[in-house]
Amino acid sequence: MDFRNSETLKNLTRAFAAECQDGAKYQYMADMATQQKLSQVSTILKQLATNEMAHGKVFYDYIGSACEGGVDMVEIKATYPMQHSNLVEMLKIKAENEQRQFDSVYPNFAKVARKEGFDDIATKIEQIAKIEACHAKVLSSLYQMLKNSTLYSFDEASKLKCMNCGHEDTLKKGWKKCPICGFDQGYIKITLTGDAEQIE
């Protein structure tokens, strides 16, 4: 099939737009976290933003290479979630959105790509979908910890580390200010709960 007339071109364009939006939203959420003195939460969100922009570039580059320089205009019909709330609720909303990309959006895009004969694109979409599932777990973990006030408070003593000076201690509750450098609690390294992968 001619790529320029394919549904896959439209799906890659949709995916590019969605990834760029997600990258921007995570930057906005990182700013919210910084304002709340949650430095490590902000760092995690910035890393997710970087991931999303990298995904967008993968889709953008596929279009550029398949169409020898791209396409002047790609007409698409798409809907995008545009919720806006406080940081805690946004973590929940974005976790659900990332899970939806993994569960249905990207599997459907991959299925279409395979049907149209673009197996390499389908494989790449499936690989990126798995990353979105990891993002969903990270966001869900942060949401639960902030909602339940367990980001720096634990049932059992846990090893804590200041990401500014490296001070470590084993406590049930994180310090308000690092006893060595005086940096805020928000610089304590976050250990994600459940099966979420740690973001460095």
Short mmCIF file of the C-alpha atoms (twelve columns), coordinates in Angstrom:
data_MODEL
# 
_entry.id   MODEL 
# 
loop_
_atom_site.group_PDB 
_atom_site.id 
_atom_site.type_symbol 
_atom_site.label_atom_id 
_atom_site.label_alt_id 
_atom_site.label_comp_id 
_atom_site.label_asym_id 
_atom_site.label_seq_id 
_atom_site.Cartn_x 
_atom_site.Cartn_y 
_atom_site.Cartn_z 
_atom_site.pdbx_PDB_model_num 
ATOM 1   C CA . MET A 1   0.000   0.000  0.000  1 
ATOM 2   C CA . ASP A 2   1.126   3.563  -0.725 1 
ATOM 3   C CA . PHE A 3   2.027   5.041  2.659  1 
ATOM 4   C CA . ARG A 4   0.752   8.501  1.657  1 
ATOM 5   C CA . ASN A 5   -2.758  7.084  1.233  1 
ATOM 6   C CA . SER A 6   -2.672  4.810  4.255  1 
ATOM 7   C CA . GLU A 7   -4.575  4.911  7.511  1 
ATOM 8   C CA . THR A 8   -1.214  4.300  9.166  1 
ATOM 9   C CA . LEU A 9   -0.025  7.757  8.102  1 
ATOM 10  C CA . LYS A 10  -3.067  9.261  9.812  1 
ATOM 11  C CA . ASN A 11  -2.534  7.124  12.917 1 
ATOM 12  C CA . LEU A 12  1.127   8.133  13.165 1 
ATOM 13  C CA . THR A 13  0.051   11.762 12.864 1 
ATOM 14  C CA . ARG A 14  -2.519  11.245 15.634 1 
ATOM 15  C CA . ALA A 15  0.098   9.518  17.771 1 
ATOM 16  C CA . PHE A 16  2.643   12.293 17.156 1 
ATOM 17  C CA . ALA A 17  0.131   14.939 18.242 1 
ATOM 18  C CA . ALA A 18  -0.845  12.930 21.327 1 
ATOM 19  C CA . GLU A 19  2.749   12.325 22.408 1 
ATOM 20  C CA . CYS A 20  3.606   16.012 22.033 1 
ATOM 21  C CA . GLN A 21  0.557   16.953 24.100 1 
ATOM 22  C CA . ASP A 22  1.500   14.446 26.775 1 
ATOM 23  C CA . GLY A 23  5.039   15.794 26.858 1 
ATOM 24  C CA . ALA A 24  3.730   19.329 27.339 1 
ATOM 25  C CA . LYS A 25  1.257   18.265 30.026 1 
ATOM 26  C CA . TYR A 26  3.977   16.505 32.011 1 
ATOM 27  C CA . GLN A 27  6.061   19.677 31.852 1 
ATOM 28  C CA . TYR A 28  3.108   21.657 33.210 1 
ATOM 29  C CA . MET A 29  2.594   19.070 35.956 1 
ATOM 30  C CA . ALA A 30  6.317   19.194 36.773 1 
ATOM 31  C CA . ASP A 31  5.946   22.959 37.257 1 
ATOM 32  C CA . MET A 32  3.028   22.323 39.629 1 
ATOM 33  C CA . ALA A 33  5.163   19.848 41.593 1 
ATOM 34  C CA . THR A 34  8.032   22.354 41.791 1 
ATOM 35  C CA . GLN A 35  5.670   25.013 43.124 1 
ATOM 36  C CA . GLN A 36  4.606   22.528 45.834 1 
ATOM 37  C CA . LYS A 37  8.278   21.857 46.695 1 
ATOM 38  C CA . LEU A 38  8.050   18.280 45.406 1 
ATOM 39  C CA . SER A 39  11.388  18.292 43.598 1 
ATOM 40  C CA . GLN A 40  11.624  14.534 43.060 1 
ATOM 41  C CA . VAL A 41  8.042   14.322 41.763 1 
ATOM 42  C CA . SER A 42  8.931   17.134 39.359 1 
ATOM 43  C CA . THR A 43  12.042  15.239 38.230 1 
ATOM 44  C CA . ILE A 44  9.986   12.109 37.503 1 
ATOM 45  C CA . LEU A 45  7.422   14.098 35.516 1 
ATOM 46  C CA . LYS A 46  10.151  15.810 33.499 1 
ATOM 47  C CA . GLN A 47  11.579  12.396 32.634 1 
ATOM 48  C CA . LEU A 48  8.147   11.258 31.461 1 
ATOM 49  C CA . ALA A 49  7.917   14.412 29.339 1 
ATOM 50  C CA . THR A 50  11.269  13.568 27.755 1 
ATOM 51  C CA . ASN A 51  10.041  10.025 27.047 1 
ATOM 52  C CA . GLU A 52  6.875   11.289 25.369 1 
ATOM 53  C CA . MET A 53  8.751   13.720 23.152 1 
ATOM 54  C CA . ALA A 54  11.089  10.879 22.138 1 
ATOM 55  C CA . HIS A 55  8.054   8.779  21.170 1 
ATOM 56  C CA . GLY A 56  6.695   11.676 19.154 1 
ATOM 57  C CA . LYS A 57  10.007  11.943 17.289 1 
ATOM 58  C CA . VAL A 58  9.862   8.233  16.405 1 
ATOM 59  C CA . PHE A 59  6.442   8.754  14.800 1 
ATOM 60  C CA . TYR A 60  7.513   12.016 13.151 1 
ATOM 61  C CA . ASP A 61  10.640  10.405 11.697 1 
ATOM 62  C CA . TYR A 62  8.644   7.496  10.266 1 
ATOM 63  C CA . ILE A 63  6.457   9.951  8.394  1 
ATOM 64  C CA . GLY A 64  9.447   11.944 7.190  1 
ATOM 65  C CA . SER A 65  11.363  8.921  5.933  1 
ATOM 66  C CA . ALA A 66  8.382   7.126  4.373  1 
ATOM 67  C CA . CYS A 67  7.290   10.273 2.543  1 
ATOM 68  C CA . GLU A 68  10.760  11.608 1.645  1 
ATOM 69  C CA . GLY A 69  10.567  14.836 3.587  1 
ATOM 70  C CA . GLY A 70  7.066   14.546 4.985  1 
ATOM 71  C CA . VAL A 71  3.612   15.580 3.859  1 
ATOM 72  C CA . ASP A 72  2.300   19.129 3.440  1 
ATOM 73  C CA . MET A 73  -0.967  18.409 5.235  1 
ATOM 74  C CA . VAL A 74  -2.408  15.298 6.862  1 
ATOM 75  C CA . GLU A 75  -6.113  15.583 7.568  1 
ATOM 76  C CA . ILE A 76  -7.096  13.664 10.681 1 
ATOM 77  C CA . LYS A 77  -10.076 13.365 12.945 1 
ATOM 78  C CA . ALA A 78  -9.091  12.823 16.546 1 
ATOM 79  C CA . THR A 79  -10.117 13.498 20.111 1 
ATOM 80  C CA . TYR A 80  -7.651  14.295 22.867 1 
ATOM 81  C CA . PRO A 81  -8.221  14.431 26.639 1 
ATOM 82  C CA . MET A 82  -7.866  18.009 27.881 1 
ATOM 83  C CA . GLN A 83  -8.614  17.718 31.582 1 
ATOM 84  C CA . HIS A 84  -7.154  20.283 33.946 1 
ATOM 85  C CA . SER A 85  -7.041  19.877 37.715 1 
ATOM 86  C CA . ASN A 86  -4.724  19.896 40.720 1 
ATOM 87  C CA . LEU A 87  -1.541  17.830 40.693 1 
ATOM 88  C CA . VAL A 88  -2.952  14.816 42.545 1 
ATOM 89  C CA . GLU A 89  -5.997  14.501 40.288 1 
ATOM 90  C CA . MET A 90  -3.887  15.083 37.177 1 
ATOM 91  C CA . LEU A 91  -1.681  12.137 38.170 1 
ATOM 92  C CA . LYS A 92  -4.770  9.922  38.300 1 
ATOM 93  C CA . ILE A 93  -6.140  11.268 35.004 1 
ATOM 94  C CA . LYS A 94  -2.821  10.851 33.190 1 
ATOM 95  C CA . ALA A 95  -2.374  7.316  34.568 1 
ATOM 96  C CA . GLU A 96  -5.772  6.398  33.096 1 
ATOM 97  C CA . ASN A 97  -4.900  8.047  29.769 1 
ATOM 98  C CA . GLU A 98  -1.563  6.219  29.534 1 
ATOM 99  C CA . GLN A 99  -3.281  2.914  30.324 1 
ATOM 100 C CA . ARG A 100 -5.824  3.565  27.566 1 
ATOM 101 C CA . GLN A 101 -2.999  4.102  25.075 1 
ATOM 102 C CA . PHE A 102 -1.586  0.703  26.061 1 
ATOM 103 C CA . ASP A 103 -4.922  -1.135 26.231 1 
ATOM 104 C CA . SER A 104 -6.635  0.079  23.082 1 
ATOM 105 C CA . VAL A 105 -5.256  3.063  21.157 1 
ATOM 106 C CA . TYR A 106 -1.820  1.783  20.187 1 
ATOM 107 C CA . PRO A 107 -2.879  -1.873 19.747 1 
ATOM 108 C CA . ASN A 108 -5.484  -0.645 17.242 1 
ATOM 109 C CA . PHE A 109 -2.871  1.474  15.434 1 
ATOM 110 C CA . ALA A 110 -0.499  -1.514 15.304 1 
ATOM 111 C CA . LYS A 111 -3.236  -3.784 13.956 1 
ATOM 112 C CA . VAL A 112 -3.981  -1.336 11.140 1 
ATOM 113 C CA . ALA A 113 -0.277  -0.959 10.313 1 
ATOM 114 C CA . ARG A 114 0.144   -4.731 10.018 1 
ATOM 115 C CA . LYS A 115 -2.952  -5.016 7.862  1 
ATOM 116 C CA . GLU A 116 -1.548  -2.347 5.544  1 
ATOM 117 C CA . GLY A 117 1.833   -4.095 5.338  1 
ATOM 118 C CA . PHE A 118 3.862   -1.834 7.631  1 
ATOM 119 C CA . ASP A 119 5.123   -4.480 10.060 1 
ATOM 120 C CA . ASP A 120 8.115   -2.438 11.264 1 
ATOM 121 C CA . ILE A 121 5.849   0.450  12.212 1 
ATOM 122 C CA . ALA A 122 3.425   -1.923 13.952 1 
ATOM 123 C CA . THR A 123 6.252   -3.397 16.015 1 
ATOM 124 C CA . LYS A 124 7.507   0.044  17.034 1 
ATOM 125 C CA . ILE A 125 4.001   1.125  18.071 1 
ATOM 126 C CA . GLU A 126 3.656   -2.017 20.200 1 
ATOM 127 C CA . GLN A 127 7.009   -1.338 21.854 1 
ATOM 128 C CA . ILE A 128 6.034   2.239  22.667 1 
ATOM 129 C CA . ALA A 129 2.689   1.007  24.027 1 
ATOM 130 C CA . LYS A 130 4.583   -1.048 26.627 1 
ATOM 131 C CA . ILE A 131 6.403   2.085  27.751 1 
ATOM 132 C CA . GLU A 132 3.054   3.857  28.154 1 
ATOM 133 C CA . ALA A 133 1.925   1.007  30.430 1 
ATOM 134 C CA . CYS A 134 5.020   1.645  32.578 1 
ATOM 135 C CA . HIS A 135 4.161   5.329  32.664 1 
ATOM 136 C CA . ALA A 136 0.660   4.453  33.861 1 
ATOM 137 C CA . LYS A 137 2.119   2.473  36.775 1 
ATOM 138 C CA . VAL A 138 4.506   5.287  37.745 1 
ATOM 139 C CA . LEU A 139 1.726   7.886  37.680 1 
ATOM 140 C CA . SER A 140 -0.671  5.632  39.578 1 
ATOM 141 C CA . SER A 141 1.978   5.011  42.230 1 
ATOM 142 C CA . LEU A 142 2.630   8.741  42.666 1 
ATOM 143 C CA . TYR A 143 -1.117  9.405  42.785 1 
ATOM 144 C CA . GLN A 144 -1.679  6.850  45.543 1 
ATOM 145 C CA . MET A 145 1.256   8.110  47.620 1 
ATOM 146 C CA . LEU A 146 0.249   11.768 47.380 1 
ATOM 147 C CA . LYS A 147 -3.438  11.011 47.945 1 
ATOM 148 C CA . ASN A 148 -2.682  8.871  51.011 1 
ATOM 149 C CA . SER A 149 0.136   11.118 52.324 1 
ATOM 150 C CA . THR A 150 2.635   8.248  52.108 1 
ATOM 151 C CA . LEU A 151 5.195   9.923  49.861 1 
ATOM 152 C CA . TYR A 152 7.477   10.526 52.868 1 
ATOM 153 C CA . SER A 153 5.669   8.572  55.594 1 
ATOM 154 C CA . PHE A 154 5.947   4.803  55.976 1 
ATOM 155 C CA . ASP A 155 4.544   1.938  58.064 1 
ATOM 156 C CA . GLU A 156 8.064   0.635  58.608 1 
ATOM 157 C CA . ALA A 157 11.407  2.397  58.761 1 
ATOM 158 C CA . SER A 158 12.711  2.939  55.231 1 
ATOM 159 C CA . LYS A 159 16.025  4.049  53.792 1 
ATOM 160 C CA . LEU A 160 15.852  7.699  52.730 1 
ATOM 161 C CA . LYS A 161 18.343  9.649  50.642 1 
ATOM 162 C CA . CYS A 162 18.671  13.371 49.969 1 
ATOM 163 C CA . MET A 163 19.156  13.811 46.247 1 
ATOM 164 C CA . ASN A 164 21.029  17.075 46.816 1 
ATOM 165 C CA . CYS A 165 23.816  16.131 49.230 1 
ATOM 166 C CA . GLY A 166 23.487  12.334 49.410 1 
ATOM 167 C CA . HIS A 167 22.646  12.148 53.132 1 
ATOM 168 C CA . GLU A 168 21.023  8.816  54.017 1 
ATOM 169 C CA . ASP A 169 19.035  7.656  57.030 1 
ATOM 170 C CA . THR A 170 16.499  4.938  57.904 1 
ATOM 171 C CA . LEU A 171 13.287  6.472  59.246 1 
ATOM 172 C CA . LYS A 172 9.510   6.006  59.307 1 
ATOM 173 C CA . LYS A 173 8.983   9.639  58.315 1 
ATOM 174 C CA . GLY A 174 11.042  11.832 56.038 1 
ATOM 175 C CA . TRP A 175 12.762  14.897 57.427 1 
ATOM 176 C CA . LYS A 176 11.206  18.295 56.728 1 
ATOM 177 C CA . LYS A 177 14.659  19.700 55.982 1 
ATOM 178 C CA . CYS A 178 17.739  17.629 55.252 1 
ATOM 179 C CA . PRO A 179 19.874  17.668 58.432 1 
ATOM 180 C CA . ILE A 180 23.029  18.081 56.350 1 
ATOM 181 C CA . CYS A 181 22.255  20.545 53.536 1 
ATOM 182 C CA . GLY A 182 18.894  21.963 54.641 1 
ATOM 183 C CA . PHE A 183 17.121  21.145 51.367 1 
ATOM 184 C CA . ASP A 184 13.364  20.604 51.539 1 
ATOM 185 C CA . GLN A 185 11.687  17.240 52.025 1 
ATOM 186 C CA . GLY A 186 10.860  17.252 48.335 1 
ATOM 187 C CA . TYR A 187 14.479  16.292 47.586 1 
ATOM 188 C CA . ILE A 188 14.133  12.909 49.294 1 
ATOM 189 C CA . LYS A 189 14.440  10.161 46.693 1 
ATOM 190 C CA . ILE A 190 11.039  8.640  45.988 1 
ATOM 191 C CA . THR A 191 10.665  4.867  46.023 1 
ATOM 192 C CA . LEU A 192 7.657   4.031  43.859 1 
ATOM 193 C CA . THR A 193 5.113   1.574  45.212 1 
ATOM 194 C CA . GLY A 194 3.677   -1.538 43.598 1 
ATOM 195 C CA . ASP A 195 5.255   -2.764 40.370 1 
ATOM 196 C CA . ALA A 196 6.037   0.712  39.012 1 
ATOM 197 C CA . GLU A 197 9.542   0.943  37.605 1 
ATOM 198 C CA . GLN A 198 11.819  3.450  39.283 1 
ATOM 199 C CA . ILE A 199 12.511  6.581  37.242 1 
ATOM 200 C CA . GLU A 200 16.025  7.949  37.667 1 
# 
